[in-house]
Amino acid sequence: MSATAWLHKKLDSGSIVCQACAHACKLNEGEYGICGVRRVENGELKLLVYGRAAAINIDPVEKKPMFHFLPD
């Protein structure tokens, strides 16, 4: 799943400048940015990680100091 990135500028030469960070990557068709998550596809800058979880953590519901707050 990918989405069109908002932070970019199209140049007259046909390349795209990504404005998401200070690197300001100048990309042509099929190239990835230095971050590895943005790519030019069909003349548009696409986010390749859109809709994916950034972090998954298994965490207990009860923690100290609320251990056994309402036991059954």
N, C-alpha and C positions, 0 to 999 in steps of 0.2 A: 504494500500500500504506500503510495506517495502522494504528496500534495505540492502545489505550487508555492514557492517561497515568496514572502512579501518583501524582504529586505534585499533588493537587487536593483541594478540599473542597466538597461540595455544601451550599448554603445552603437554608433553609426557603423562601425566595422563589422558588426554582427556578433561580437563577443559580449559577455555579460560580466559585470562586476558585482560580486557578492558584498553586501554591506552589513552582514551579521556580526562581524568582529573586526578587529584592527588589522587583520591580514589583508583585507580587501582583495581577495583572489580574483584575477581576471581569467575567465574561463571561456573556452570555445566548446563547440558541440562535442559531447561525450566525455568531457573532462570532469574530474572530481575536485572539490575544494580541498584545502589543507586539512580541514576537519574530517573529511571522509564521509560526511552525511549529506552533502549537497552536490548535485550533478546537473549538467545541462542536458536536457532531453527535448528534442523537437523545438529548439529555440527558447525554452523556458527553464528557469532554475527550479529544480525539484528537490524536496526534502525526502530522503529515502527512509527515514526512521519515523515518519509521522504516524501517530496512533499506536506506537509500541511503548511498552512500559520501560521507564528509565531505571527503576529499582524495584525489586520484589523482596519482601522480608516476611518471614514467619515470626510472629510475635505473640506471646501469651496475652490473653485478655486480662487476667489478674496479675498485677505486679505488686511489689512492695510499695507502699504501706497498705494497699487495698487487698491483700491476700485474704481470701474467703470472706469477702464483704457481705454477701448474701448467699450463704450455703443453702442447699436444698434440704 
